[in-house]
Amino acid sequence: MTVGKREEEKERRRKGGQDDKEEEEEEEEEEEEEEKEEEKEEEEEEEEEKEKNEEEEYKGIQRKVE
């Protein structure tokens, strides 16, 4: 749980649980956004790794040709 989420949880408890449903929806949206960001980062890392491997393979082929 992030610091911001902890603070939100404390504030919600102070309010006596008002607007729980709305807050739950907001939390779900935030979680979905975080998951999408993580997936995007993973895809970028995989693409970088793929490019690196292709570059190393190309260099290896160049050495064989020489």
FIROTI-35658 format. One record per residue (C-alpha): residue in one letter; x, y, z. Coordinates in nm, 3 decimals, padded with zeros to 5 digits, m for minus. Example, Ala and Ser with C-alpha at 12.3 -4.5 7.8 and 13.67 -1.06 7.14 Angstrom:
BEGIN
res/u/v/w
a/01.230/m00.450/00.780
s/01.367/m00.106/00.714
***
This chain:
BEGIN
res/u/v/w
m/00.000/00.000/00.000
t/00.145/00.335/m00.096
v/00.172/00.627/00.141
g/m00.104/00.812/m00.041
k/m00.337/00.515/m00.015
r/m00.261/00.481/00.355
e/m00.347/00.846/00.407
e/m00.669/00.800/00.212
e/m00.757/00.501/00.427
k/m00.693/00.697/00.747
e/m00.904/00.987/00.619
r/m01.184/00.749/00.525
r/m01.182/00.603/00.874
r/m01.193/00.951/01.024
k/m01.496/01.036/00.815
g/m01.671/00.731/00.950
g/m01.675/00.547/00.621
q/m01.875/00.803/00.424
d/m01.889/00.752/00.051
d/m01.734/00.404/00.080
k/m01.873/00.292/m00.252
e/m01.733/00.593/m00.438
e/m01.394/00.549/m00.276
e/m01.392/00.178/m00.360
e/m01.458/00.260/m00.724
e/m01.176/00.517/m00.722
e/m00.940/00.264/m00.565
e/m01.034/00.003/m00.825
e/m00.970/00.255/m01.104
e/m00.633/00.343/m00.952
e/m00.540/m00.024/m00.928
e/m00.641/m00.081/m01.289
e/m00.430/00.217/m01.397
e/m00.133/00.087/m01.199
e/m00.171/m00.257/m01.359
k/m00.184/m00.100/m01.706
e/00.129/00.103/m01.629
e/00.309/m00.208/m01.504
e/00.209/m00.401/m01.816
k/00.331/m00.115/m02.034
e/00.664/m00.104/m01.850
e/00.704/m00.481/m01.888
e/00.631/m00.458/m02.260
e/00.888/m00.177/m02.296
e/01.148/m00.381/m02.110
e/01.077/m00.683/m02.330
e/01.109/m00.468/m02.642
e/01.440/m00.323/m02.520
e/01.570/m00.674/m02.447
k/01.459/m00.791/m02.790
e/01.635/m00.499/m02.960
k/01.950/m00.563/m02.757
n/01.949/m00.931/m02.856
e/01.895/m00.845/m03.222
e/02.182/m00.596/m03.209
e/02.415/m00.852/m03.050
e/02.311/m01.112/m03.307
y/02.382/m00.865/m03.589
k/02.726/m00.787/m03.445
g/02.797/m01.161/m03.425
i/02.701/m01.208/m03.790
q/02.921/m00.913/m03.892
r/03.220/m01.069/m03.716
k/03.166/m01.399/m03.900
v/03.153/m01.218/m04.235
e/03.480/m01.037/m04.167
***
